Amino acid sequence: MPTAFFTDPACLRHVTPAGHPERAARLEAILARLDAPEFDALIRRQAPAANMGEILRCHPQPHVDRLRAALPTEGTRALDADTHVSPGSWYAATGGLGQVLGALDMVMAGEAGNAFAATRPPGHHAERETAMGFCLLGNVAIAAKRALDHHGLSRVAVVDFDVHHGNGTQDLLWDEPRALFISSHQMPLWPGTGSANERGAHDNVLNLPLPPGCDGTRFRATWQRAATPRLEAFKPELILISAGFDAHRADPLAQLDLDVEDFVWLTRQLCDIADTHAQGRVVSALEGGYDVDALAQSVAAHVQVLMERSA
């Protein structure tokens, strides 16, 4: 079965201040790169925006109300030092979440072998009642809850290789024994969470902090030593990926020393585990990555692996 690719033009309506690293040019570069002939086999789809019932799987109504009340009628408004909203931000956030859920549903229906959702703003820093770190809604955590509660799965793994710890996903899945959350990330680095002793209410969290300057050799060894055995023991029926590419050595917001081939290697490892335990089911959603050229190259390589494995 082919790979599905989901995106929504509404994600370009989320406007950030001039010079902000999380900008529309990120998604534009990805879309331009994936318009190349080698990606013609992708099933290209646009799902509807997520409805309130999906959002409420992880976020309470007051969080939604605060976000919507904060939207300006023009320009941008700061929710904190890093996180801004514009008049189109709610459309972008719900449209982006809808793409992740659409990708999930298509894979679960057996209509695609795996899928990638290219969306913004990202989601893995959004906590239960707090938008932060450029993120408004917990896209991948909400997808995990839908997989469990709507699709009836028993074990869902969420894997996050963004350079920043996925504190929001960890918060939203902390009490969920049916979900295993694994995050590799630079430490020390914002947001300051993600130590190895943060293990979840049911020993369902595995954090893999990496020191500044960590290269691909150490990155791969850490995943093989710690993450792969946990995933194999968990036997996930679905793997959701928070695909952040800001661990690339060119990224301006962090100091890890990875390259495109390291992302390729990890994508293959995760597909191997999905083939063994999850009927190959992998759904990947864009998170960070702030050097536009490195981001586009990394996403393209990531998607090419998904295409190879679902062919």
MARTORTOR-558109 format. One line per 3 residues: number of its first residue (from 1); their letters; for each residue x, y, z of C-alpha. Coordinates in Angstrom, 3 decimals, always signed. Layout:
BEGIN
NUM = A = X Y Z ~ ...
REM end
This chain:
BEGIN
1 = MPT = +0.000 +0.000 +0.000 ~ +1.265 +3.504 -0.742 ~ +2.186 +6.251 +1.697
4 = AFF = -0.378 +8.973 +2.397 ~ +0.580 +12.634 +2.633 ~ -1.718 +15.045 +4.440
7 = TDP = -1.506 +18.823 +4.603 ~ -3.852 +21.810 +4.817 ~ -3.346 +25.295 +3.331
10 = ACL = -4.874 +26.674 +6.531 ~ -1.581 +25.866 +8.259 ~ -0.020 +28.754 +6.338
13 = RHV = -2.506 +31.164 +7.944 ~ -0.741 +30.927 +11.307 ~ +1.391 +34.081 +11.229
16 = TPA = +4.270 +34.762 +13.613 ~ +6.289 +37.964 +14.094 ~ +9.080 +38.817 +11.672
19 = GHP = +12.191 +36.803 +12.469 ~ +10.334 +34.137 +14.417 ~ +11.812 +30.678 +13.731
22 = ERA = +8.407 +28.938 +13.451 ~ +7.276 +30.588 +10.227 ~ +5.240 +29.703 +7.178
25 = ARL = +8.407 +29.363 +5.085 ~ +9.090 +26.067 +6.878 ~ +5.969 +24.420 +5.498
28 = EAI = +6.340 +26.103 +2.115 ~ +9.835 +24.614 +1.739 ~ +8.552 +21.134 +2.606
31 = LAR = +5.677 +21.370 +0.149 ~ +8.016 +22.551 -2.608 ~ +10.452 +19.686 -1.944
34 = LDA = +7.712 +17.047 -1.889 ~ +6.377 +18.351 -5.199 ~ +9.322 +16.665 -6.949
37 = PEF = +8.634 +13.723 -9.319 ~ +10.055 +11.145 -6.902 ~ +7.093 +11.814 -4.628
40 = DAL = +4.399 +11.350 -7.298 ~ +3.380 +8.023 -5.726 ~ +2.194 +9.695 -2.527
43 = IRR = -1.544 +9.617 -1.881 ~ -2.197 +13.321 -1.310 ~ -5.124 +14.181 +0.912
46 = QAP = -6.624 +17.034 +2.900 ~ -8.751 +15.956 +5.848 ~ -11.376 +18.180 +7.518
49 = AAN = -10.340 +20.329 +10.439 ~ -10.550 +18.573 +13.801 ~ -13.792 +19.019 +15.676
52 = MGE = -14.156 +19.930 +19.325 ~ -14.716 +16.362 +20.400 ~ -11.249 +15.407 +19.187
55 = ILR = -9.592 +18.351 +20.933 ~ -11.362 +17.505 +24.184 ~ -9.738 +14.072 +24.220
58 = CHP = -6.717 +15.826 +25.749 ~ -7.532 +19.486 +26.421 ~ -10.332 +20.854 +28.640
61 = QPH = -12.822 +23.374 +27.310 ~ -11.277 +26.299 +29.272 ~ -8.005 +25.794 +27.383
64 = VDR = -9.864 +26.053 +24.077 ~ -11.791 +29.092 +25.263 ~ -8.611 +30.895 +26.328
67 = LRA = -6.924 +30.196 +23.018 ~ -9.837 +31.437 +20.970 ~ -10.279 +34.522 +23.132
70 = ALP = -6.597 +35.378 +22.645 ~ -6.820 +35.517 +18.846 ~ -6.278 +39.087 +17.602
73 = TEG = -8.381 +40.626 +14.866 ~ -5.184 +41.707 +13.109 ~ -1.444 +41.323 +13.559
76 = TRA = -0.084 +38.920 +16.155 ~ -0.432 +38.497 +19.914 ~ +2.076 +36.872 +22.265
79 = LDA = +0.824 +34.123 +24.572 ~ +4.324 +33.933 +26.062 ~ +7.809 +34.925 +24.955
82 = DTH = +7.890 +32.199 +22.273 ~ +4.284 +31.457 +21.343 ~ +2.202 +33.809 +19.226
85 = VSP = -1.206 +33.728 +17.582 ~ -2.712 +35.583 +14.650 ~ -6.259 +35.762 +13.222
88 = GSW = -5.683 +32.505 +11.301 ~ -4.050 +30.522 +14.086 ~ -7.151 +28.612 +15.183
91 = YAA = -7.801 +27.516 +11.601 ~ -4.177 +26.389 +11.335 ~ -4.208 +24.524 +14.640
94 = TGG = -7.480 +22.677 +14.048 ~ -6.671 +22.148 +10.371 ~ -3.268 +20.721 +11.248
97 = LGQ = -4.706 +18.447 +13.910 ~ -7.291 +17.295 +11.395 ~ -4.525 +16.207 +9.032
100 = VLG = -2.839 +14.091 +11.707 ~ -6.167 +12.459 +12.546 ~ -6.978 +11.960 +8.875
103 = ALD = -3.622 +10.255 +8.382 ~ -4.334 +8.028 +11.372 ~ -7.776 +7.054 +10.114
106 = MVM = -6.490 +6.243 +6.635 ~ -3.747 +3.988 +7.955 ~ -6.111 +2.301 +10.404
109 = AGE = -8.579 +1.675 +7.564 ~ -5.858 -0.107 +5.606 ~ -6.044 +2.466 +2.798
112 = AGN = -2.385 +3.446 +3.231 ~ +0.571 +1.566 +4.633 ~ +1.825 +4.598 +6.541
115 = AFA = +1.417 +8.372 +6.433 ~ +3.053 +11.734 +7.005 ~ +1.248 +14.938 +8.006
118 = ATR = +3.008 +18.208 +7.134 ~ +1.405 +20.780 +9.405 ~ +2.081 +23.787 +11.569
121 = PPG = +2.003 +25.021 +14.274 ~ +3.699 +22.040 +15.922 ~ +2.067 +20.352 +18.899
124 = HHA = +4.355 +18.417 +21.217 ~ +4.895 +21.246 +23.737 ~ +1.185 +21.989 +24.280
127 = ERE = +0.283 +20.794 +27.768 ~ -3.198 +20.026 +29.013 ~ -4.062 +23.647 +29.816
130 = TAM = -1.055 +25.557 +28.474 ~ -0.026 +26.579 +24.959 ~ +3.747 +26.963 +24.824
133 = GFC = +6.868 +26.403 +22.751 ~ +5.161 +27.475 +19.486 ~ +2.454 +24.818 +20.122
136 = LLG = -1.284 +25.263 +20.654 ~ -2.791 +21.746 +20.599 ~ -1.243 +18.354 +21.381
139 = NVA = -1.605 +16.871 +17.903 ~ +0.138 +13.532 +18.364 ~ -1.175 +12.912 +21.878
142 = IAA = -4.724 +13.507 +20.617 ~ -4.061 +11.077 +17.758 ~ -2.855 +8.501 +20.284
145 = KRA = -6.053 +8.875 +22.298 ~ -8.157 +8.536 +19.149 ~ -6.269 +5.398 +18.165
148 = LDH = -6.957 +3.908 +21.581 ~ -10.522 +5.041 +22.193 ~ -11.989 +5.275 +18.689
151 = HGL = -10.032 +2.604 +16.830 ~ -9.884 +0.262 +19.813 ~ -6.144 -0.345 +19.960
154 = SRV = -4.579 -1.589 +23.176 ~ -0.989 -0.340 +22.797 ~ +0.165 +2.799 +20.980
157 = AVV = +3.759 +4.029 +20.986 ~ +4.583 +7.718 +20.514 ~ +8.174 +8.350 +19.474
160 = DFD = +9.570 +11.902 +19.526 ~ +13.017 +12.681 +18.086 ~ +12.661 +16.468 +18.074
163 = VHH = +15.666 +18.159 +19.699 ~ +13.392 +19.653 +22.379 ~ +11.680 +17.431 +24.924
166 = GNG = +8.032 +16.730 +24.128 ~ +6.802 +17.993 +27.479 ~ +3.265 +18.472 +26.210
169 = TQD = +2.900 +14.949 +24.877 ~ +4.389 +13.619 +28.102 ~ +1.891 +15.641 +30.139
172 = LLW = -1.081 +14.518 +28.043 ~ -0.128 +10.824 +28.125 ~ +1.382 +10.667 +31.631
175 = DEP = -1.618 +8.801 +33.079 ~ -2.333 +6.668 +29.989 ~ -1.132 +3.084 +30.570
178 = RAL = -1.983 +2.068 +26.996 ~ +0.522 +4.556 +25.528 ~ +4.312 +4.404 +25.633
181 = FIS = +6.023 +7.777 +25.115 ~ +9.700 +7.855 +24.133 ~ +11.571 +11.126 +23.622
184 = SHQ = +15.194 +11.766 +22.703 ~ +16.254 +15.384 +23.119 ~ +19.125 +17.667 +23.969
187 = MPL = +19.660 +18.404 +27.646 ~ +20.210 +20.999 +28.934 ~ +17.844 +22.862 +26.620
190 = WPG = +14.412 +24.474 +26.758 ~ +11.881 +23.466 +28.131 ~ +14.059 +21.913 +30.848
193 = TGS = +11.973 +18.772 +31.279 ~ +12.754 +15.276 +30.069 ~ +15.139 +13.836 +32.621
196 = ANE = +15.519 +10.076 +32.739 ~ +13.711 +9.894 +36.089 ~ +10.446 +11.185 +34.562
199 = RGA = +8.823 +7.823 +33.900 ~ +5.050 +8.364 +33.767 ~ +2.337 +7.182 +36.126
202 = HDN = +2.577 +3.627 +34.746 ~ +6.267 +3.483 +33.787 ~ +5.044 +4.481 +30.328
205 = VLN = +7.554 +7.280 +29.656 ~ +11.147 +6.828 +28.526 ~ +13.282 +9.955 +28.210
208 = LPL = +16.663 +9.829 +26.485 ~ +18.515 +13.086 +27.224 ~ +21.471 +13.774 +24.935
211 = PPG = +24.344 +16.204 +25.636 ~ +25.091 +19.194 +23.392 ~ +27.353 +18.108 +20.556
214 = CDG = +25.963 +14.564 +20.486 ~ +26.691 +13.071 +17.063 ~ +24.981 +10.396 +15.044
217 = TRF = +27.043 +7.552 +16.466 ~ +25.990 +8.291 +20.032 ~ +22.418 +9.074 +18.973
220 = RAT = +22.039 +5.702 +17.247 ~ +23.695 +3.821 +20.090 ~ +21.327 +5.432 +22.610
223 = WQR = +18.271 +4.424 +20.618 ~ +19.515 +0.868 +20.129 ~ +20.464 +0.442 +23.778
226 = AAT = +17.414 +1.963 +25.444 ~ +14.523 +2.664 +23.094 ~ +14.481 -0.363 +20.815
229 = PRL = +14.188 -2.916 +23.670 ~ +11.346 -0.915 +25.243 ~ +9.464 -0.753 +21.971
232 = EAF = +9.999 -4.448 +21.292 ~ +8.756 -5.346 +24.774 ~ +5.745 -3.034 +24.459
235 = KPE = +4.684 -4.555 +21.104 ~ +2.894 -1.452 +19.803 ~ -0.065 -1.890 +17.499
238 = LIL = +0.680 +1.541 +16.015 ~ +3.685 +3.864 +16.062 ~ +3.055 +7.611 +16.026
241 = ISA = +6.097 +9.786 +15.321 ~ +6.625 +13.358 +16.465 ~ +9.011 +14.135 +13.632
244 = GFD = +11.060 +17.152 +14.603 ~ +14.217 +17.705 +12.581 ~ +15.881 +20.392 +14.707
247 = AHR = +18.503 +17.924 +15.949 ~ +20.155 +18.516 +12.558 ~ +23.567 +20.135 +12.930
250 = ADP = +22.452 +23.149 +10.847 ~ +19.549 +24.041 +13.132 ~ +19.876 +27.444 +14.839
253 = LAQ = +17.985 +26.581 +18.047 ~ +20.066 +23.693 +19.426 ~ +23.466 +22.034 +19.442
256 = LDL = +23.096 +18.401 +18.404 ~ +25.232 +17.143 +15.524 ~ +22.930 +14.903 +13.494
259 = DVE = +22.543 +14.776 +9.732 ~ +19.902 +13.527 +7.322 ~ +21.217 +9.961 +7.402
262 = DFV = +20.609 +9.748 +11.145 ~ +16.928 +10.540 +10.613 ~ +16.836 +7.969 +7.811
265 = WLT = +18.374 +5.353 +10.102 ~ +15.860 +5.971 +12.895 ~ +12.907 +5.983 +10.505
268 = RQL = +13.996 +2.574 +9.239 ~ +14.376 +1.265 +12.778 ~ +10.862 +2.386 +13.671
271 = CDI = +9.452 +0.870 +10.479 ~ +11.147 -2.420 +11.355 ~ +9.408 -2.469 +14.725
274 = ADT = +6.103 -1.488 +13.135 ~ +6.466 -4.320 +10.611 ~ +6.999 -6.796 +13.444
277 = HAQ = +4.266 -5.685 +15.806 ~ +1.946 -3.146 +14.156 ~ +1.240 -4.419 +10.630
280 = GRV = +3.604 -1.696 +9.434 ~ +1.339 +1.053 +10.734 ~ +3.289 +4.294 +11.185
283 = VSA = +1.824 +7.803 +11.261 ~ +4.322 +10.662 +11.379 ~ +3.551 +14.313 +12.114
286 = LEG = +5.822 +17.308 +11.658 ~ +7.130 +19.042 +14.760 ~ +10.247 +21.273 +14.773
289 = GYD = +13.093 +22.060 +12.404 ~ +14.112 +25.678 +11.887 ~ +16.828 +25.691 +9.246
292 = VDA = +14.538 +25.692 +6.231 ~ +16.891 +23.892 +3.834 ~ +17.901 +21.213 +6.354
295 = LAQ = +14.241 +20.753 +7.283 ~ +13.108 +20.218 +3.705 ~ +15.947 +17.765 +3.019
298 = SVA = +15.281 +15.846 +6.234 ~ +11.536 +15.603 +5.692 ~ +12.075 +14.410 +2.129
301 = AHV = +14.442 +11.669 +3.305 ~ +12.036 +10.663 +6.094 ~ +9.120 +10.422 +3.664
304 = QVL = +11.213 +8.481 +1.151 ~ +11.839 +5.805 +3.784 ~ +8.111 +5.634 +4.523
307 = MER = +7.416 +5.245 +0.820 ~ +10.022 +2.496 +0.446 ~ +8.588 +0.585 +3.380
310 = SA = +4.939 +0.815 +2.308 ~ +5.530 -0.069 -1.338
REM end
